[in-house]
Amino acid sequence: MSDPLSITFAALADPTRRAILAMLLEDDMAVTDVAAPFEMSLAAISKHLNVLAEAGLISREKRGRVIWCKLEPDAMKQASVWMQGFGQFDPVDLDDFERFLSSELREDSAEA
């Protein structure tokens, strides 16, 4: 996939990646802190973070020995503009997006 919009939507298609984005709405986080709530290996979380980084949805920065992840909310603008073209969708409101991601997290936790 080389189309940036397809890469963005593919990254958002996975519930684990959406949960990670919801966590990063609060603040930057170390990779180990991102991994903590999930029942998967650090390597698996790293793969999810790679997908999010390749889509431009997060950035990573090494501070000392720790890699920090930061949400890049502007990366969703192109997807928002594309959805607005259908006239059925309102512009993406990041507060609404945060509430949506939080509800997804609660549903995923309830199912587990």
C-alpha positions in Angstrom: 0.0 0.0 0.0 1.5 3.3 -1.0 -1.6 5.5 -0.8 -1.4 7.5 2.4 -5.1 7.5 2.9 -5.2 3.7 2.6 -2.3 3.4 5.1 -4.2 5.6 7.6 -7.4 3.6 7.4 -5.5 0.3 7.6 -3.8 1.5 10.7 -7.1 2.6 12.3 -8.8 -0.7 11.4 -7.2 -2.6 14.3 -8.7 -2.2 17.8 -5.3 -2.5 19.5 -4.0 0.4 17.5 -7.1 2.5 18.2 -6.6 1.7 21.9 -3.0 2.9 21.7 -4.1 6.1 20.0 -6.7 6.7 22.8 -3.9 6.2 25.4 -1.7 8.7 23.6 -4.4 11.3 23.5 -3.7 11.8 27.2 0.1 12.3 27.0 3.3 11.0 25.4 4.1 7.6 26.7 7.1 5.3 26.9 6.8 2.1 24.8 6.8 0.0 27.9 3.9 2.0 29.3 2.0 1.7 26.1 2.4 -2.1 26.3 1.5 -2.5 29.9 -2.4 -2.8 29.6 -2.2 -5.3 26.7 -1.8 -9.0 27.1 0.8 -9.4 24.3 4.5 -9.2 24.0 6.5 -6.1 23.7 7.5 -7.2 20.2 3.8 -7.4 19.2 3.2 -3.9 20.6 6.2 -2.7 18.7 4.7 -4.0 15.4 1.5 -2.1 16.2 3.6 1.1 16.9 5.4 0.6 13.6 2.2 0.5 11.7 1.0 3.7 13.5 4.3 5.4 12.8 4.3 4.4 9.2 0.8 5.9 8.8 2.1 9.1 10.5 -0.4 8.8 13.3 2.4 8.7 16.0 6.0 9.7 16.2 8.7 8.1 18.3 11.6 9.8 20.0 14.5 8.2 22.0 15.2 10.0 25.2 18.1 8.4 26.9 17.4 4.6 26.8 13.6 5.1 26.6 11.6 5.4 23.4 8.6 7.7 23.8 5.5 7.7 21.6 3.6 10.9 20.7 0.2 11.2 19.0 0.3 13.2 15.7 -3.4 14.3 15.4 -2.8 16.3 12.2 -2.1 13.0 10.4 -5.9 12.3 10.4 -6.8 15.4 8.6 -6.6 13.8 5.1 -8.9 11.0 6.2 -11.3 13.6 7.7 -11.3 15.6 4.5 -11.9 12.5 2.5 -14.9 11.5 4.7 -16.3 15.1 4.5 -16.4 14.7 0.7 -19.3 12.3 1.1 -21.3 15.0 2.9 -22.5 12.5 5.4 -19.8 13.0 8.0 -18.9 16.0 10.1 -15.3 17.1 10.4 -13.4 14.9 12.8 -13.5 16.6 16.2 -10.6 15.3 18.3 -12.7 15.5 21.5 -15.3 13.3 19.9 -12.6 11.0 18.6 -11.2 10.7 22.1 -14.7 9.8 23.4 -15.1 7.2 20.6 -11.7 5.6 21.3 -12.4 5.6 25.1 -15.8 3.8 24.5 -14.0 1.3 22.2 -11.5 0.6 25.0 -14.3 0.0 27.5 -16.1 -2.3 25.1 -12.9 -4.3 24.4 -12.2 -4.6 28.2 -15.8 -5.7 28.9 -15.5 -8.4 26.2 -12.2 -9.8 27.6 
